[in-house]
Amino acid sequence: MLITGKYKFSNNHWIGTLPELDVIQIGKSKEELLINMKAEINNLLSYDDLHGLFKLDLNENQCLSLKFLDQTAFSSFIFKTLRRKAKLSQSNVASKLEIVRTSYTQYEEAKKEPTLSKFNEILNAMGFQCEISIKKISSL
């Protein structure tokens, strides 16, 4: 599971963005930018047991890549971040899904892994859609 963004050098600072998630950070060096981006992502995860389940890289073509090493952590991060972006409460989302808030919260707290159809259903309830891109891994 990979989310991509961009980074660039401007006004003596490196700026990194993950626009779909409204994540923007700056640093005086690429290393500081990475530290700041990782701190922001950890802050968004907010569940201590999910920290470290992602890898953030700055590629040569000024592409920023956020790769999750765990599908449940990815789902949790996406649901929480997009729900906040849509300015919805957990109760709002649960109501649209016609489930109780505590059932929805299990997905957001990474206590339950959604099926692909449930993942799409939750995104739709928040006003988003999922587009899947499948690419061959070059090392295989």
ZIQUI-V236929 format. One record per residue. N is the residue number from 0. PSI is psi in degrees with one decimal (none if undefined). D_FIRST is the distance of its C-alpha to the first C-alpha in Angstrom with 2 decimals. Layout:
BEGIN
n->(N | N)
psi->(PSI | PSI)
d_first->(D_FIRST | D_FIRST)
END
This chain:
BEGIN
n->(0 | 1 | 2 | 3 | 4 | 5 | 6 | 7 | 8 | 9 | 10 | 11 | 12 | 13 | 14 | 15 | 16 | 17 | 18 | 19 | 20 | 21 | 22 | 23 | 24 | 25 | 26 | 27 | 28 | 29 | 30 | 31 | 32 | 33 | 34 | 35 | 36 | 37 | 38 | 39 | 40 | 41 | 42 | 43 | 44 | 45 | 46 | 47 | 48 | 49 | 50 | 51 | 52 | 53 | 54 | 55 | 56 | 57 | 58 | 59 | 60 | 61 | 62 | 63 | 64 | 65 | 66 | 67 | 68 | 69 | 70 | 71 | 72 | 73 | 74 | 75 | 76 | 77 | 78 | 79 | 80 | 81 | 82 | 83 | 84 | 85 | 86 | 87 | 88 | 89 | 90 | 91 | 92 | 93 | 94 | 95 | 96 | 97 | 98 | 99 | 100 | 101 | 102 | 103 | 104 | 105 | 106 | 107 | 108 | 109 | 110 | 111 | 112 | 113 | 114 | 115 | 116 | 117 | 118 | 119 | 120 | 121 | 122 | 123 | 124 | 125 | 126 | 127 | 128 | 129 | 130 | 131 | 132 | 133 | 134 | 135 | 136 | 137 | 138 | 139)
psi->(119.4 | 132.7 | 132.1 | 152.6 | -160.2 | 158.3 | 153.7 | 164.5 | 126.2 | 134.0 | 48.2 | 20.0 | 152.2 | 133.4 | 127.9 | 138.9 | 142.6 | 85.0 | -37.3 | -23.3 | 4.7 | 37.3 | 120.6 | 130.0 | 159.6 | 161.0 | 155.0 | -18.8 | 168.0 | -38.1 | -42.8 | -37.6 | -45.8 | -43.5 | -45.6 | -40.0 | -44.1 | -40.1 | -41.5 | -42.1 | -42.8 | -39.1 | -40.3 | -36.7 | -47.8 | -5.0 | 114.6 | -35.5 | -6.9 | -13.4 | 140.4 | 0.9 | 22.9 | 159.7 | 131.4 | 127.7 | 148.1 | 113.2 | 164.0 | -30.2 | 28.3 | 31.8 | 132.2 | 127.5 | 130.7 | 109.9 | 125.3 | 136.1 | -1.4 | 127.3 | -36.8 | -41.1 | -40.2 | -50.6 | -45.5 | -47.8 | -47.3 | -48.0 | -47.4 | -45.5 | -46.4 | -33.6 | -43.5 | -39.2 | -38.0 | -2.8 | 46.3 | 148.9 | 164.5 | -37.8 | -40.1 | -47.3 | -46.5 | -41.0 | -43.1 | -29.7 | -8.9 | 44.6 | 168.4 | 154.9 | -40.9 | -30.3 | -43.5 | -41.6 | -31.1 | -35.2 | -43.0 | -27.4 | 9.2 | 31.1 | -13.8 | 134.9 | 125.6 | 149.1 | 168.8 | -40.8 | -37.5 | -37.7 | -49.5 | -41.2 | -42.4 | -44.1 | -44.3 | -38.5 | -25.3 | -1.6 | 21.6 | 163.3 | 157.7 | 131.9 | 126.7 | 133.8 | 123.1 | 128.9 | 145.7 | 136.2 | 124.2 | -23.4 | -4.5 | none)
d_first->(0.00 | 3.77 | 6.92 | 10.14 | 13.70 | 17.06 | 19.65 | 23.35 | 26.68 | 29.15 | 32.31 | 32.01 | 28.54 | 24.93 | 22.94 | 19.15 | 17.51 | 14.31 | 16.43 | 14.46 | 14.45 | 17.98 | 17.26 | 19.97 | 21.40 | 24.13 | 25.52 | 28.63 | 26.73 | 23.25 | 23.21 | 24.27 | 21.69 | 18.91 | 20.76 | 21.13 | 17.53 | 16.46 | 19.35 | 18.38 | 14.85 | 16.60 | 19.17 | 16.84 | 15.43 | 19.12 | 18.84 | 20.00 | 18.40 | 14.82 | 15.76 | 14.57 | 11.29 | 9.50 | 10.58 | 11.99 | 13.70 | 16.37 | 16.72 | 20.21 | 19.92 | 19.43 | 15.71 | 13.80 | 10.18 | 8.30 | 5.74 | 5.50 | 7.49 | 8.18 | 7.18 | 10.45 | 10.06 | 7.03 | 9.42 | 12.31 | 11.37 | 10.73 | 13.90 | 16.01 | 15.33 | 15.84 | 18.76 | 20.40 | 19.91 | 21.62 | 24.25 | 24.12 | 25.08 | 23.56 | 26.78 | 26.35 | 22.99 | 24.47 | 27.54 | 25.74 | 24.01 | 27.48 | 26.52 | 27.76 | 26.01 | 25.61 | 23.59 | 21.11 | 21.13 | 19.92 | 16.48 | 16.52 | 17.81 | 15.25 | 18.27 | 17.13 | 13.97 | 14.09 | 14.37 | 12.67 | 16.08 | 16.42 | 13.12 | 14.66 | 18.02 | 17.14 | 15.63 | 18.80 | 20.97 | 19.84 | 20.46 | 17.01 | 15.47 | 12.13 | 11.89 | 9.75 | 9.90 | 10.19 | 11.40 | 13.48 | 12.81 | 15.98 | 16.93 | 17.53)
END
